[in-house]
Amino acid sequence: MADEADLAFDSEQRHLTNALAAQRRRNRVLEPVGCCHYCGNAEGIAERLFCDVDCADDWEYEHALRHRLGLPETPALH
């Protein structure tokens, strides 16, 4: 039987998977490069775009802000 931490982890992974799938469908802006597109972390990334939901959300916020301000869309790693 799964405890609360397992359930929370599974929920976070589902959210991340859904967020990444939605991002891939939209404009195909990013491709997997072997590290997180937001923070540059390369541990356990493989074919993913971001290392966790926080990085995915932060990248999405900054990407949308860049778009609204008319700035270049090349994301810089932090």
C-alpha positions, 0 to 999 in steps of 0.5 A, a space after each residue: 500500500 502506498 503512503 502519502 509520499 508515494 501518492 504525492 510523488 506519483 501525482 507530481 510525476 503525472 503533472 510533469 508528464 502532462 505539462 511536458 506533453 502539452 509543451 511538446 504539442 505547442 509550437 515544438 519550441 523545445 527538444 530534449 537535450 540531456 539536461 533541464 532547459 531551465 536550470 541545467 541539471 543533467 541528473 536523470 533527465 535523459 529524454 525529458 525537458 525539465 528536471 521537475 514541475 517547478 522548473 517546467 512551470 518557471 520556464 513556462 512563466 518566463 517563456 510567456 513573459 518573453 513572448 508578451 514583451 517581444 523578447 527573443 525566445 531562446 531560453 537561457 539556463 540559470 
